[in-house]
Amino acid sequence: MVTIIDDFIEPELHKWMCGGIIENKYFPWYFQPVTVGKPENLKKSIYPTYTEPQYNYNHLMHGEEGEVSSWTYLVQPIIDKLGGSDRISRLKVNSVIKQPEPKVHGWHRDQPEEDIKIAIYYLNTTNGYTLLEDGTQIDSVANRLVKFSNNILHTCVSQTDTQRRVVVNINYY
């Protein structure tokens, strides 16, 4: 089941988060040469493949090994609304770079455990989107949160209209 919630947090909190992440020249971004690994074992005949790796920048806020970033306070309103930090398995902020044409980043599951839930919170509005294996397209709309099960294959499709598409990706129980 897929749940889409618009206006997930109060507008003032959303603006504050954007100020701390998107508009903050000191927010640390880390280059990732590949957005997702090539999915060797996932129904190759059904899904499009990509010929070149897609890169992005991200910031890991809650790692699978228990590490927590000092910048996590910026996404605390989302964590609180999802039920608290003890439910988080992994949380990162992704910044996808503008492309001249939409690019599919690669079908994947975020983690091997199928009982994990995925929440994607969109910080800005772009013409990029999240695509689910059944064809469902979730547009990137600021202050929107989408929730679905980790057993649903999904991918990011890059935007062509803004310099960056910034999302908070949360894996939780």
C-alpha positions, 0 to 999 in steps of 0.5 A: 500500500502506498500512502501520499500525505501532502502538507506533511508538516506545518509550513513554518517547519518546512521552511525552517528545514529548507533553510537549514538544508537547501539554503544553508551554504554550510550544510555538508553534502557528500558526493556519491558516484552511483545513486544505486548499484546496478540491480543484477537480480531484479526482473531485468526483462521488465525494467529499463536499464541505464547505461551510465551511473547516476551520481548525486550528493547526500548526507547520511543522518542515521546510519545502519550502524547506529551513527547519527549526524549532528545535523539530524535536528533539521529533520526531527519534525519528520522523525517525530511525526513518524513515531520517533528516532527509535523506529529509524533504521537509516535516514539520509538526505539526497540531492539529485542534480539537474539533467538535460533529460529525465534519467531513471536511476535504477530499480532497487529496494533500500535495504535487504530487510523486507519488513522495513518501511520507506518514507520519502519527504520532498523538500522542494517541488521539481518535475522529477519523481519517484517511480514505483514498480507498478507504474505509480508516479509520485511527483516531487512536491514540497512538503509531501511525504510518501510511505510504502513497503520496502518490498516495492521496487522503486527508483528516482527519475531526475528532474530537468527544471531545477538545479537540485531535487532534495528529498529526505529518505527514511527507512523505518520500522 
